[in-house]
Structures are given as structure tokens and as C-alpha cells.
């Protein structure tokens, strides 16, 4: 009963899986949120249990279900839950001119409303704890081809700072903004090389880079309300136009 626990949303696949497994390796029992990736979640849970940690699956559809019930269920099973990691995300690219209400509702509900409500209920359920929101280094840009997604993630970054103020010192709230780490499967090698060319450190990131960032935020109790960009400096590679780089 004294073992700390973490709730990881979207923990069955991609980065969420790496976060869940690393937290288990660090001694946390894992409450693994799942929606459609049930088979993948079972495999993750099996691996975590093999490490000697408890892992339970908690189903919740963020487009339909009451997320307050998720926190209640997790708190009942894991009374020592102390970490909420909001990793679940909805992504559908479209420029403003092609963005409709349904697209806005889906991406804002999953990417902003759900982390906000989970944070609220988590803060009511625990004495002390930490919230880590997984954002995106795209929040440094104004890439209108991803209008609804990017606006929701920009809002999540602002919510992270706001929540850090409201819930301190009892709960620390921070965020991680990944760069080129796990590109979508449809991305070509030429595209990845092109992206890497814009990264100052000149290489792609690995999930371990994000795991290290997670554990830094968890262990450093003097960090609050920060968005840690783990992107090799890509988001600051904005020299802009001036007289010395004018090609004319």
C-alpha cells in the first residue's frame, strides 16, 4: 500500500508506453488508461507486472465518458497515486479553412478539456502529487496546416502554467514538448532527414530523451509551471529575416 502509483493516459502505445514502462521501472505501480488500444495495453500491463509492479487497465473514452470517474476508480485501486501523466492525444491535420466544428470539438476535448478536468479531479483526490502534460514542440510555431491540433496544444501549454500557479505548492504541474522522436509511420526517410536538417544538434531524438525529461521533472521539486522542450533546439531555430541574411 506504500508503493507510489501513476496514472498514464494513452499509455498503451507510442510515447505513452515508454513513459508507463519507465515509471514502472522507477518503482511506480501503473494505472494504465486505455480506449481503443486494448490488446496493446494488455501487453504493456503484462510487461510491467513482470517487473514486479502492479498494473491495472482503466477504460475511458475521452469523447464520451466522465473523466472524473476515471480518477475515482484509479484512486480506489491505487490510494497512493501521486502522478498524473497526460499523454493521450488526438491529431488530425487541417488548415483553418478546412477546420469544422467536429474537428475542433474532438481535438480540444482530448488535448485540452480532458487534461484540464483530470488535473482538477486529481487535485481533489490527492494530498500531494505531480501532473506532467505531454505537449508538442509545434507550440513554438504558427503552423496553420495543423490548426485545431496546434491550437489545442498551445492551450494545453497555457493551462499547464495556470494550473501550476493554482495548485502549488501541493501539486507541481509541468509539461514536456517533444520534437522529432517518434514520427508518424507515414513519414518518409527523406522527410525525416529534412526535419533533422533543421535541428541544431543535427540528430533525431529517442524516447529515452523524453523519459529522462520526465524523471528530471519528477525529481526536481524546484521546477513548476515549465514546458521542457526536448527537441534538439528545433523550436528555437528561428533566426528570422534581417539585412545580413538578405539574399538580394
C-alpha positions as CSV (number, residue, x, y, z in Angstrom):
1,X,0.0,0.0,0.0
2,X,3.0,2.3,0.4
3,X,4.1,2.0,-3.3
4,X,3.5,5.2,-5.3
5,X,1.4,4.9,-8.4
6,X,1.0,6.9,-11.6
7,X,-1.9,7.3,-14.0
8,X,-0.7,7.4,-17.6
9,X,-3.3,8.3,-20.2
10,X,-2.8,6.9,-23.7
11,X,-0.2,4.5,-22.1
12,X,-0.7,1.6,-24.4
13,X,1.2,2.9,-27.5
14,X,4.0,5.2,-28.7
15,X,5.4,7.6,-26.2
16,X,2.8,6.8,-23.5
17,X,4.0,3.2,-23.4
18,X,7.6,4.4,-22.9
19,X,6.5,6.7,-20.1
20,X,4.5,3.9,-18.4
21,X,7.2,1.4,-18.6
22,X,9.9,3.8,-17.3
23,X,7.7,4.8,-14.4
24,X,7.2,1.1,-13.5
25,X,11.0,0.6,-13.7
26,X,11.4,3.6,-11.3
27,X,9.1,1.9,-8.7
28,X,5.6,3.1,-9.5
29,X,2.5,1.0,-9.8
30,X,0.8,1.9,-13.0
31,X,-2.9,2.8,-13.7
32,X,-2.9,2.4,-17.5
33,X,-5.7,4.3,-19.3
34,X,-7.0,2.7,-22.4
35,X,-9.6,3.4,-25.0
36,X,-9.3,1.6,-28.3
37,X,-5.8,0.0,-27.9
38,X,-6.9,-2.8,-25.6
39,X,-4.7,-5.5,-27.0
40,X,-1.6,-3.3,-26.9
41,X,-2.5,-2.2,-23.3
42,X,-2.7,-5.8,-22.2
43,X,0.9,-6.4,-23.5
44,X,2.2,-3.3,-21.7
45,X,0.5,-4.4,-18.5
46,X,1.9,-7.9,-18.8
47,X,5.4,-6.5,-19.1
48,X,5.0,-4.1,-16.2
49,X,3.7,-7.0,-14.0
50,X,6.8,-9.0,-15.0
51,X,8.9,-6.2,-13.4
52,X,7.1,-6.8,-10.1
53,X,4.9,-3.8,-10.3
54,X,1.1,-3.7,-10.2
55,X,-0.6,-2.6,-13.4
56,X,-4.4,-2.2,-14.0
57,X,-6.2,-1.1,-17.1
58,X,-8.8,1.6,-16.9
59,X,-11.1,2.1,-19.9
60,X,-12.3,5.6,-20.6
61,X,-13.4,7.2,-23.9
62,X,-12.5,10.9,-23.6
63,X,-15.1,11.9,-26.2
64,X,-18.0,10.4,-24.2
65,X,-17.2,9.3,-20.7
66,X,-16.9,11.2,-17.4
67,X,-13.2,11.6,-16.7
68,X,-13.9,12.3,-13.1
69,X,-15.0,8.6,-12.8
70,X,-11.6,7.6,-14.1
71,X,-9.8,9.4,-11.3
72,X,-12.2,8.0,-8.7
73,X,-11.6,4.4,-10.0
74,X,-7.8,4.9,-10.0
75,X,-7.8,6.3,-6.5
76,X,-9.8,3.4,-5.2
77,X,-7.4,0.8,-6.7
78,X,-4.2,2.8,-6.1
79,X,-4.7,5.0,-2.9
80,X,-1.1,6.3,-3.3
81,X,-1.5,7.6,-6.8
82,X,0.7,10.7,-6.9
83,X,1.5,11.2,-10.6
84,X,-0.9,12.1,-13.4
85,X,0.7,11.9,-16.9
86,X,-1.5,13.3,-19.6
87,X,-0.1,11.6,-22.7
88,X,-3.3,10.8,-24.7
89,X,-3.7,12.9,-27.8
90,X,-5.9,13.4,-30.8
91,X,-4.3,14.5,-34.1
92,X,-6.0,15.4,-37.3
93,X,-4.2,17.9,-39.7
94,X,-6.2,20.6,-41.5
95,X,-5.8,24.3,-42.1
96,X,-8.2,26.9,-40.7
97,X,-10.1,27.0,-44.0
98,X,-10.9,23.3,-43.7
99,X,-11.4,23.1,-39.9
100,X,-15.0,22.3,-38.9
101,X,-16.7,22.2,-35.6
102,X,-16.5,18.4,-35.2
103,X,-12.7,18.5,-35.7
104,X,-12.4,21.3,-33.1
105,X,-14.5,19.5,-30.6
106,X,-12.6,16.2,-30.9
107,X,-9.1,17.7,-30.7
108,X,-9.9,20.2,-28.0
109,X,-11.8,17.7,-25.9
110,X,-8.9,15.2,-25.9
111,X,-6.0,17.6,-26.0
112,X,-7.2,20.3,-23.6
113,X,-10.5,19.6,-21.9
114,X,-9.6,16.1,-20.7
115,X,-6.2,17.0,-19.2
116,X,-7.8,20.1,-17.5
117,X,-10.6,18.1,-16.0
118,X,-8.3,15.2,-15.0
119,X,-6.0,17.7,-13.3
120,X,-8.9,19.2,-11.4
121,X,-10.2,15.8,-10.2
122,X,-6.7,14.6,-9.4
123,X,-6.0,17.7,-7.3
124,X,-9.2,17.0,-5.4
125,X,-8.3,13.3,-4.8
126,X,-4.7,13.5,-3.6
127,X,-2.8,15.4,-0.9
128,X,0.3,15.9,-2.9
129,X,1.4,15.0,-6.4
130,X,2.6,16.0,-9.8
131,X,1.0,16.5,-13.2
132,X,3.0,16.2,-16.4
133,X,1.3,17.2,-19.6
134,X,2.8,16.0,-22.9
135,X,2.5,18.9,-25.4
136,X,4.4,19.3,-28.7
137,X,7.3,21.5,-29.8
138,X,5.0,22.7,-32.6
139,X,3.5,25.1,-30.0
140,X,6.6,27.3,-30.7
141,X,5.2,27.9,-34.2
142,X,2.1,29.0,-36.0
143,X,1.7,26.1,-38.4
144,X,-1.8,26.7,-39.7
145,X,-1.9,23.3,-41.6
146,X,-2.5,21.8,-38.1
147,X,-4.9,24.4,-36.9
148,X,-7.2,22.6,-34.4
149,X,-4.5,20.3,-33.1
150,X,-1.9,23.1,-32.6
151,X,-4.4,25.5,-31.0
152,X,-5.5,22.8,-28.6
153,X,-1.8,22.1,-27.7
154,X,-1.0,25.8,-27.3
155,X,-3.9,26.0,-24.9
156,X,-2.6,23.0,-23.0
157,X,0.7,24.7,-22.6
158,X,-1.1,27.8,-21.1
159,X,-3.3,25.5,-18.9
160,X,-0.1,23.9,-17.6
161,X,1.2,27.3,-16.4
162,X,-2.1,28.3,-15.0
163,X,-2.6,25.0,-13.1
164,X,1.0,25.3,-11.7
165,X,0.0,28.5,-10.0
166,X,-3.4,27.4,-8.8
167,X,-2.3,24.1,-7.2
168,X,1.2,25.0,-5.9
169,X,2.7,24.1,-3.6
170,X,0.7,20.9,-3.0
171,X,0.9,19.8,-6.6
172,X,3.6,20.6,-9.2
173,X,2.5,20.9,-12.8
174,X,4.9,20.9,-15.7
175,X,4.9,19.9,-19.4
176,X,7.2,18.2,-21.9
177,X,7.2,19.3,-25.6
178,X,8.7,16.6,-27.7
179,X,10.3,17.2,-31.1
180,X,11.2,14.7,-33.8
181,X,11.3,11.5,-31.7
182,X,8.6,9.0,-32.9
183,X,7.5,10.4,-36.3
184,X,4.2,9.0,-37.7
185,X,4.6,5.8,-39.7
186,X,3.7,7.5,-43.0
187,X,6.6,9.9,-42.8
188,X,9.3,9.1,-45.4
189,X,13.1,8.9,-44.6
190,X,13.6,11.9,-46.9
191,X,11.1,13.9,-44.8
192,X,12.8,12.8,-41.5
193,X,16.2,13.8,-42.9
194,X,14.7,17.2,-43.9
195,X,13.4,17.7,-40.4
196,X,16.8,16.7,-38.9
197,X,18.5,19.3,-41.1
198,X,16.5,22.0,-39.1
199,X,17.6,20.6,-35.7
200,X,20.6,22.4,-34.3
201,X,22.0,19.2,-32.6
202,X,21.7,17.5,-36.0
203,X,20.1,14.3,-35.0
204,X,16.7,12.7,-34.2
205,X,15.6,12.3,-30.6
206,X,14.9,9.0,-28.9
207,X,12.2,8.0,-26.4
208,X,14.9,7.8,-23.8
209,X,15.4,11.6,-24.1
210,X,11.8,12.1,-23.1
211,X,12.0,9.6,-20.3
212,X,15.0,11.5,-18.9
213,X,13.0,14.7,-19.1
214,X,10.1,13.1,-17.3
215,X,12.2,11.9,-14.4
216,X,14.0,15.2,-14.2
217,X,10.7,17.0,-13.7
218,X,9.5,14.4,-11.2
219,X,12.7,14.6,-9.1
220,X,13.4,18.4,-9.1
221,X,11.0,19.9,-6.6
222,X,12.0,23.5,-7.6
223,X,10.6,23.2,-11.1
224,X,7.0,24.2,-11.6
225,X,4.9,25.6,-14.5
226,X,7.6,24.9,-17.1
227,X,7.3,23.5,-20.6
228,X,10.5,21.5,-21.2
229,X,11.2,21.4,-24.9
230,X,13.0,18.2,-25.8
231,X,13.7,18.8,-29.5
232,X,17.4,19.3,-30.0
233,X,16.8,23.1,-30.2
234,X,14.5,22.8,-33.2
235,X,11.9,25.2,-31.7
236,X,14.5,28.0,-31.2
237,X,15.9,27.7,-34.8
238,X,14.1,30.9,-35.9
239,X,16.7,33.3,-37.0
240,X,14.3,35.4,-39.0
241,X,14.9,37.8,-41.9
242,X,17.4,40.7,-41.5
243,X,19.8,42.7,-43.5
244,X,22.7,40.3,-43.1
245,X,20.8,37.3,-44.5
246,X,19.0,39.1,-47.3
247,X,19.9,37.2,-50.5
248,X,19.4,40.2,-52.8
